[in-house]
C-alpha cells in the first residue's frame, strides 16, 4: 500500500509540473493578432496551427492524469476504522471526568465546627 501511495504522489507531482510547463508554452488568444504584424509566432516548432492542437490535447490528458491520481490518493487516504471501539464518538474516547471532592466529615456540613452552636 505504501509503494502505491508513493507512486501516485510521484505521478501527481510530475503531471502537475508538466501541465504547468505546457500551459506556459501555449499562446494566448491575442497572440494570433501579433503574428499578422511580424510577431514570428507562425514559425513555431509545431507549425502554424499544429502546436495549439497538440499542446491543448496534451494539457487535457495531463489534467485527466492529475485528477485521477488526486482521486486515487484521496481514496487511499480515507481509511475506515476497523476496530469496533474506534467506531464510537471522539468524546467517548476521552478520559473520564475527575471525581468530585469528598464531603466534609460532619453530616451537617460543618455547622458543628462553628463556635457557639
FENMO-V175976 format. One record per residue. N is the residue number from 1. RES is the residue in one small letter. SS is DSSP state (@ for helix, = for strand, . for the rest). OMEGA is omega as a letter, one per 20 degrees, with the letter a starting at -180 (none if undefined). Layout:
# FENMO-V175976
n->(N N)
res->(RES RES)
ss->(SS SS)
omega->(OMEGA OMEGA)
This chain:
# FENMO-V175976
n->(1 2 3 4 5 6 7 8 9 10 11 12 13 14 15 16 17 18 19 20 21 22 23 24 25 26 27 28 29 30 31 32 33 34 35 36 37 38 39 40 41 42 43 44 45 46 47 48 49 50 51 52 53 54 55 56 57 58 59 60 61 62 63 64 65 66 67 68 69 70 71 72 73 74 75 76 77 78 79 80 81 82 83 84 85 86 87 88 89 90 91 92 93 94 95 96 97 98 99 100 101 102 103 104 105 106 107 108 109 110 111 112 113 114 115 116 117)
res->(x x x x x x x x x x x x x x x x x x x x x x x x x x x x x x x x x x x x x x x x x x x x x x x x x x x x x x x x x x x x x x x x x x x x x x x x x x x x x x x x x x x x x x x x x x x x x x x x x x x x x x x x x x x x x x x x x x x x x)
ss->(. @ @ @ @ @ @ @ @ @ @ @ @ @ @ @ @ @ @ @ @ @ @ @ @ . . . . . @ @ @ @ @ @ . . . . . . . . . . . . . @ @ @ @ @ @ @ @ @ @ @ @ @ @ @ @ @ @ @ @ @ @ @ @ @ @ @ @ . . . . . . . @ @ @ . . . @ @ @ . . . . . . . . . . . . . . . . . @ @ @ . . . .)
omega->(a r r r r r r r r r a a r r r r r r r r r r r r a r r a a a r r r r r a r r r a a r a a a a a a a a a r a a a r r r r r r r r r r r r r r r r r r r r a r r r r a a r a a a a a r a r a r r a r r a r r a r r a a r a r r r a a a r r r none)
